[in-house]
Amino acid sequence: MPGDGAAMPSRRDGRSDCGMPRRCAISRHMAARSRILVFDSGVGGLTVYREIAAARPDADFLYVADDAAFPYGALAEQTLIARVLALMSELIAKHRPDLVVIACNTASTLVLPALRQNLSLPFVGTVPAIKPACTASVTRRVSVLGTQATISREYTRALIRDYAGDCSVTLVGSRHLAAYVEAELAGAPVADAQITAEIAPCFRDDGARTDAVVLACTHYPLLIERLARLAPWQVKFIDPAPAIARRVVDLLGPAAQGGRGSARAIFTSGHAPEAVLAHFGVRAQMPVTFPLP
């Protein structure tokens, strides 16, 4: 379901995004090795890749980070839509994936409709996991921590209307946390006080304390242990990656018998963080040539 963290197909005619019957859109017993493209604006989508690779270790993965345009929230909406659509068209034509995962909340909430309308293959998006957070909350106090771009989207508010029920949901737009993750992975430490300042608005105590925080940016789970340590009290931090992996398996089927697939990465800036990629078992390759808008 959309509120679980993985965006579902929006068609109502019983067919998948590629126009084929849902149950037959992709063979569940493909003879060839599945090819999965995971796309983000930076390194955050590696948390999604990790979950999908654990569920489909037999697949061949291409991880694409459009870090030349990071952060996406700084781009005008139409500029971002045009950029991602053009870049994705180029990537699909060259690499022929069977499925694309948009491992970025900002891109998913804004660009998915254009991608599905113009490109005929399945897309799995990333949306705030509001439904499971509100279902699991005991205190009925949930916060959604995301980039300012994601938090400001009407899509996010629609998820709250549809799935929050009697939960009180606090939207927290972080200005710097995604950049702090990128800095940490690049070897530039960020002080605890800076991270605490970004997450502090998530923690409400109006007689009932917040007990769940939705991580509405795929960068944030890379700091999840530190977030838990800096939290003023214990909460459940909800990562959308497991729901996305389940959706991919639903579309492509379970892992095939046989050896492990490959994992490559492209960073549009040409500066791939090889040490970070190695930690995830991914190797870098030459970047695509794609100018800034």
C-alpha positions as CSV (number, residue, x, y, z in Angstrom):
1,M,0.0,0.0,0.0
2,P,1.2,3.6,-0.7
3,G,1.3,4.5,3.0
4,D,3.6,1.5,3.8
5,G,6.7,3.1,2.3
6,A,6.6,1.7,-1.2
7,A,4.5,3.6,-3.8
8,M,2.1,1.3,-5.6
9,P,0.9,1.5,-9.2
10,S,-1.8,4.1,-9.6
11,R,-3.8,2.5,-12.5
12,R,-7.3,1.3,-11.8
13,D,-7.8,-1.0,-14.8
14,G,-6.3,-4.1,-13.3
15,R,-3.1,-3.6,-15.1
16,S,0.5,-2.8,-14.1
17,D,2.4,0.4,-14.9
18,C,3.6,-1.2,-18.1
19,G,0.1,-1.9,-19.3
20,M,0.2,-5.7,-18.7
21,P,-2.0,-7.6,-16.3
22,R,-0.6,-7.1,-12.7
23,R,0.0,-10.8,-12.0
24,C,1.7,-11.3,-15.4
25,A,3.6,-8.0,-15.7
26,I,6.8,-9.7,-15.0
27,S,7.3,-13.4,-15.0
28,R,7.9,-14.8,-11.5
29,H,10.2,-17.4,-12.9
30,M,12.4,-15.4,-15.3
31,A,15.0,-17.4,-17.1
32,A,17.3,-14.5,-17.5
33,R,18.9,-12.7,-14.5
34,S,16.7,-9.8,-13.3
35,R,18.2,-6.3,-13.8
36,I,17.2,-3.7,-11.2
37,L,18.0,0.0,-11.4
38,V,18.0,1.8,-8.0
39,F,18.0,5.6,-8.3
40,D,18.6,8.4,-5.8
41,S,20.1,11.8,-5.6
42,G,23.0,10.6,-3.4
43,V,24.1,7.7,-1.1
44,G,20.8,7.4,0.8
45,G,19.3,4.9,-1.6
46,L,22.0,2.5,-0.7
47,T,19.9,1.6,2.3
48,V,17.1,0.6,-0.1
49,Y,19.5,-1.3,-2.3
50,R,20.8,-3.3,0.7
51,E,17.3,-4.5,1.5
52,I,16.4,-5.4,-2.1
53,A,19.8,-7.2,-2.6
54,A,19.1,-9.2,0.5
55,A,15.8,-10.3,-1.0
56,R,17.1,-10.8,-4.5
57,P,20.8,-11.6,-4.3
58,D,20.6,-13.2,-7.7
59,A,19.7,-9.9,-9.5
60,D,22.1,-7.6,-11.3
61,F,21.9,-4.1,-9.8
62,L,22.8,-0.7,-11.2
63,Y,22.8,2.0,-8.5
64,V,22.6,5.6,-9.9
65,A,23.1,8.6,-7.8
66,D,22.3,12.0,-9.4
67,D,24.7,13.7,-7.0
68,A,25.5,16.4,-9.5
69,A,22.1,17.9,-8.6
70,F,22.1,17.1,-4.9
71,P,20.1,18.1,-3.0
72,Y,16.9,17.6,-5.1
73,G,14.9,19.8,-2.7
74,A,16.8,22.8,-3.9
75,L,15.5,22.5,-7.5
76,A,12.3,24.0,-8.8
77,E,9.6,21.3,-9.2
78,Q,9.4,21.5,-13.0
79,T,13.2,21.5,-13.3
80,L,13.4,18.4,-11.2
81,I,10.7,16.6,-13.2
82,A,12.4,17.4,-16.5
83,R,15.8,16.4,-15.2
84,V,14.9,13.1,-13.7
85,L,12.7,12.2,-16.7
86,A,15.5,12.9,-19.2
87,L,18.1,11.2,-17.1
88,M,15.9,8.1,-16.5
89,S,15.1,7.9,-20.2
90,E,18.8,7.8,-21.0
91,L,19.6,5.2,-18.3
92,I,16.8,2.9,-19.4
93,A,17.7,3.1,-23.0
94,K,21.3,2.2,-22.2
95,H,21.0,-0.4,-19.4
96,R,17.6,-2.0,-20.1
97,P,16.5,-2.7,-16.5
98,D,13.5,-4.9,-15.8
99,L,12.4,-2.6,-12.9
100,V,13.4,0.8,-11.5
101,V,13.3,1.7,-7.8
102,I,13.1,5.5,-7.1
103,A,14.9,5.4,-3.7
104,C,14.2,9.0,-3.0
105,N,11.2,10.5,-1.3
106,T,11.4,13.9,-3.0
107,A,11.7,12.4,-6.5
108,S,9.0,9.8,-5.7
109,T,6.4,12.3,-4.5
110,L,7.0,14.6,-7.5
111,V,8.3,12.7,-10.5
112,L,6.7,9.3,-10.4
113,P,3.6,10.3,-12.3
114,A,5.7,11.6,-15.2
115,L,7.9,8.5,-15.2
116,R,5.0,6.2,-15.3
117,Q,3.3,8.1,-18.0
118,N,6.3,8.3,-20.3
119,L,8.3,5.1,-19.7
120,S,6.8,1.7,-20.1
121,L,8.3,-0.4,-17.3
122,P,7.5,-0.9,-13.6
123,F,8.6,1.8,-11.2
124,V,8.6,1.3,-7.4
125,G,8.7,4.6,-5.5
126,T,9.5,5.6,-1.9
127,V,6.9,7.4,0.2
128,P,6.7,8.1,3.9
129,A,5.7,5.0,5.8
130,I,2.8,6.7,7.6
131,K,0.4,3.8,7.7
132,P,2.6,1.3,9.6
133,A,3.8,4.0,11.9
134,C,0.2,5.0,12.9
135,T,-0.9,1.4,13.1
136,A,1.9,0.5,15.5
137,S,1.7,3.6,17.6
138,V,0.6,3.1,21.2
139,T,0.5,6.7,22.3
140,R,-1.1,7.9,19.0
141,R,1.7,10.4,18.5
142,V,3.8,10.0,15.3
143,S,6.3,12.3,13.7
144,V,7.4,12.3,10.1
145,L,11.0,13.4,9.6
146,G,11.9,14.3,6.0
147,T,13.5,16.9,3.8
148,Q,11.7,20.2,3.6
149,A,10.7,19.3,0.0
150,T,9.1,16.0,1.0
151,I,7.3,17.4,4.0
152,S,5.8,20.3,2.0
153,R,4.3,18.0,-0.6
154,E,0.5,17.6,-0.8
155,Y,1.2,13.9,-1.4
156,T,2.5,13.6,2.2
157,R,-0.5,15.3,3.6
158,A,-2.8,13.1,1.6
159,L,-1.1,10.0,3.2
160,I,-1.9,11.4,6.6
161,R,-5.5,12.0,5.8
162,D,-5.8,8.5,4.3
163,Y,-3.9,6.5,6.9
164,A,-3.3,8.3,10.1
165,G,-6.7,7.6,11.6
166,D,-6.8,9.0,15.2
167,C,-3.0,9.5,15.3
168,S,-1.7,13.0,15.8
169,V,1.1,13.4,13.2
170,T,3.8,16.0,13.4
171,L,5.6,16.9,10.2
172,V,9.3,17.8,10.6
173,G,11.2,19.3,7.7
174,S,14.9,18.9,8.2
175,R,17.1,21.5,6.4
176,H,20.4,19.8,6.9
177,L,20.2,16.1,8.0
178,A,20.6,14.6,4.5
179,A,23.7,16.7,3.9
180,Y,25.0,15.7,7.3
181,V,24.8,12.0,6.2
182,E,26.6,12.8,3.0
183,A,29.3,14.6,5.0
184,E,29.7,11.8,7.5
185,L,30.2,9.3,4.7
186,A,32.7,11.5,3.1
187,G,34.8,11.6,6.3
188,A,33.7,14.9,7.6
189,P,32.3,14.3,11.1
190,V,29.1,16.1,12.2
191,A,28.7,17.0,15.9
192,D,26.0,15.4,17.9
193,A,24.5,18.8,18.7
194,Q,23.9,19.5,15.0
195,I,22.1,16.3,14.5
196,T,20.1,16.7,17.7
197,A,18.9,20.1,16.5
198,E,17.5,18.5,13.4
199,I,15.6,15.8,15.1
200,A,14.4,17.6,18.3
201,P,11.1,18.8,16.8
202,C,10.1,15.1,16.3
203,F,9.7,14.6,20.0
204,R,6.4,15.9,21.4
205,D,5.2,15.4,25.0
206,D,1.7,16.8,25.5
207,G,0.8,14.3,28.1
208,A,1.5,11.5,25.6
209,R,4.9,11.1,24.1
210,T,5.8,10.5,20.5
211,D,6.6,6.8,20.1
212,A,7.3,6.5,16.3
213,V,9.3,8.5,13.9
214,V,8.9,7.9,10.2
215,L,12.2,8.3,8.3
216,A,11.0,10.0,5.2
217,C,14.3,10.3,3.5
218,T,16.4,7.3,2.5
219,H,19.6,9.0,3.8
220,Y,18.4,9.0,7.4
221,P,18.6,5.2,8.1
222,L,22.4,5.5,7.5
223,L,22.4,7.3,10.9
224,I,19.7,5.3,12.6
225,E,21.9,4.0,15.5
226,R,23.1,7.6,16.2
227,L,19.5,8.9,15.9
228,A,18.4,6.3,18.5
229,R,21.3,7.3,20.8
230,L,20.5,11.1,20.6
231,A,16.8,10.7,21.0
232,P,15.5,12.1,24.3
233,W,13.5,8.9,24.9
234,Q,13.0,5.6,23.1
235,V,11.0,5.6,19.9
236,K,10.7,3.4,16.9
237,F,12.4,4.8,13.8
238,I,10.6,3.4,10.8
239,D,12.7,2.7,7.7
240,P,10.7,2.3,4.4
241,A,13.3,0.0,2.8
242,P,11.9,-3.3,3.9
243,A,8.5,-2.5,2.4
244,I,10.2,-1.4,-0.9
245,A,12.1,-4.7,-1.0
246,R,8.8,-6.7,-0.5
247,R,7.2,-4.7,-3.4
248,V,10.1,-5.5,-5.7
249,V,9.8,-9.2,-4.9
250,D,6.1,-9.1,-5.5
251,L,6.7,-7.7,-9.0
252,L,9.8,-9.8,-9.9
253,G,9.2,-12.9,-7.9
254,P,11.5,-14.6,-5.4
255,A,15.2,-15.1,-5.9
256,A,16.2,-17.6,-8.5
257,Q,18.5,-20.5,-7.8
258,G,22.1,-19.9,-8.8
259,G,24.9,-17.5,-8.2
260,R,24.9,-13.9,-6.9
261,G,24.3,-11.1,-9.3
262,S,26.5,-8.0,-9.9
263,A,26.3,-4.5,-8.3
264,R,27.6,-1.4,-10.0
265,A,27.1,2.3,-9.3
266,I,27.2,5.5,-11.3
267,F,27.5,8.9,-9.7
268,T,26.6,11.7,-12.1
269,S,29.2,14.0,-10.6
270,G,31.9,11.6,-11.5
271,H,33.0,11.4,-7.8
272,A,31.8,8.1,-6.5
273,P,32.6,7.4,-2.8
274,E,34.4,4.1,-3.5
275,A,34.9,3.3,0.2
276,V,31.2,3.7,1.0
277,L,30.2,1.7,-2.1
278,A,32.7,-1.1,-1.1
279,H,30.9,-1.3,2.3
280,F,27.7,-2.1,0.5
281,G,29.5,-4.5,-2.0
282,V,29.0,-2.1,-4.9
283,R,31.7,-1.1,-7.4
284,A,31.8,2.2,-9.2
285,Q,31.9,2.7,-13.0
286,M,32.2,5.7,-15.3
287,P,29.5,8.4,-14.8
288,V,26.9,9.3,-17.3
289,T,27.4,12.6,-18.9
290,F,24.4,14.7,-17.9
291,P,24.7,18.5,-17.4
292,L,23.1,20.4,-14.6
293,P,19.8,22.2,-15.4
